[in-house]
Amino acid sequence: MATQAFPVVKGKRMRVTRVGHCGLPEAGEASSLVTKGFITANYTKVTKDAEDLEATNAEGEVCVADRTPPELKWFEVAITMCDVDPDILSFFTDDPVVLDYLDRPVGFRSAKGVKVTGGAGLEIWTGIGGADCDIPTDDSALTGAGAVESYGYFLTPWIREATIGDIEIGASVMNLTLTGITGPPTRWGKGPYDVVSADADNTPSRLLTPMGHEHMHVQRTTIAPPAVTDGAVALELPEPYFAAVPTP
């Protein structure tokens, strides 16, 4: 089967979801938000370096030599946003949202606390380069996944310890940057959303396999990104959310 690689161009959508410990999505009235108001998203891998293990004999000769493998600790995530919706900040941080007299979010207050156990799930959809178009060999290109646009899909289900970066006000556009680190999202499972295709008919589906201790999931998808929401919206989890454990 041909490999489905993809050239990434431009960020199209960003969806943020309230999550609890280990990336468990939190259902509720204001638990999901989709926006185009971001400029960049940077993922920096942080690893534990390999360690040399060595012992020498009485003559100073190496008699045992080995090393521990390098190991991923987390990704540092930095999101630079424009046209910032204050609701997003409450997803990532413990900073309270400021409401106006109509209970609309209009700002935030910077609090002392940092979200350690909870946080936010982050999904980003990108475009696919125009040169990605293949040459059809049969009529499957007329229907299903073959007849629709492809996207890049980046998922980090549990971003914690997020903080707001420095704020500079001057004769320039002010951008806001959120930084945090990822955790192993063992309770995200297959996720609460339909983001991938389940078959040749391009039937929308949740992730085909659940997330485990992997911090990031990246793939090509033919399911279009969600529409921008008017602020935070309700999230209802599908049932059953986790696969039933077979009876021995």
Secondary structure, DSSP 8 states (H G I E B T S, - for coil): -------EEEEEEEEEEEE-GGG-B--EEEEEEEE--EEEEEEEEEEE--EEEEEE-TTS-EEEEEEE--EEEEEEEEEEESS--HHHHHHHSS--EEE-TTS-EEEE---S---SS-EEEEEEEEEE-GGG----SSGGGGSGGGGS--EEEEEEEEEEEEEE-----SSS---EEEEEEE---TTTTT-SS--EE-STT--EES-SS---S-S-EEEEE-S------SS-EEE---SS-S------
